Amino acid sequence: MAGALAFPEWFGHNWDALAECLGDLSWLEAPGDLLVVEEARQLHDQSPATWNTAAEILAQTCADWRSRNKAFWVLTT
């Protein structure tokens, strides 16, 4: 995700940093965001704990952006 979303250099490469960057996205300057997570099922099957953590962060990010009246959608394939 860091590469696809062009996270800033200060991105810490851990779960907290992922949540922080997804909660900011100021460098994208968009009226809303759509994040497509490809091969999510494969990640889930290979490491359910990793996927569950990522899914929790994504769900919380969606809720946070919704509370700020900005669209943030996540689709998984």
C-alpha positions in Angstrom: 0.0 0.0 0.0 2.8 2.4 0.8 4.1 2.3 -2.8 0.7 2.4 -4.4 -0.5 5.4 -2.3 2.9 7.1 -2.5 3.2 7.3 1.3 5.6 10.0 2.5 9.2 9.2 3.4 8.3 9.4 7.1 6.1 6.3 6.8 7.2 3.9 9.5 6.4 0.6 7.9 4.3 -0.8 10.7 0.6 -1.0 11.5 0.4 2.3 13.4 2.1 4.1 10.6 -0.3 2.5 8.1 -3.3 3.7 10.1 -1.7 7.2 10.4 -1.0 7.6 6.7 -4.4 6.2 5.7 -6.0 8.7 8.1 -4.1 11.6 6.4 -3.7 11.2 2.6 -3.2 15.0 2.3 -0.6 14.4 -0.4 -3.3 12.9 -2.7 -5.6 16.0 -2.6 -8.7 14.2 -3.7 -12.4 14.8 -2.9 -12.6 11.1 -1.9 -10.6 7.9 -2.2 -11.2 4.4 -3.4 -8.6 1.8 -2.3 -8.7 -1.6 -4.2 -6.9 -4.3 -2.3 -6.0 -7.0 -4.9 -5.6 -10.6 -3.8 -7.0 -10.0 -0.4 -8.2 -13.5 -0.2 -4.7 -14.8 -0.8 -3.4 -12.7 2.1 -6.2 -13.9 4.3 -5.5 -17.6 3.5 -1.7 -17.2 4.0 -1.9 -15.2 7.1 -5.3 -14.7 8.7 -3.9 -12.6 11.6 -2.2 -10.2 9.2 -5.3 -9.9 7.1 -7.5 -9.3 10.2 -5.2 -6.5 11.4 -5.2 -4.9 8.0 -9.0 -5.3 7.7 -9.5 -3.6 11.1 -7.3 -0.7 10.1 -9.2 -0.3 6.8 -12.6 -0.5 8.5 -11.5 2.1 11.1 -10.1 4.3 8.4 -13.4 4.2 6.5 -15.3 5.2 9.6 -12.9 8.0 10.4 -13.2 9.5 7.0 -17.0 9.1 7.0 -17.0 11.1 10.3 -15.2 13.9 8.4 -17.7 13.7 5.5 -15.1 12.5 3.0 -15.6 9.4 0.9 -13.1 6.6 1.6 -14.0 3.2 0.1 -12.2 -0.1 0.2 -12.8 -2.9 -2.2 -11.1 -6.3 -2.1 -10.5 -8.7 -4.9 
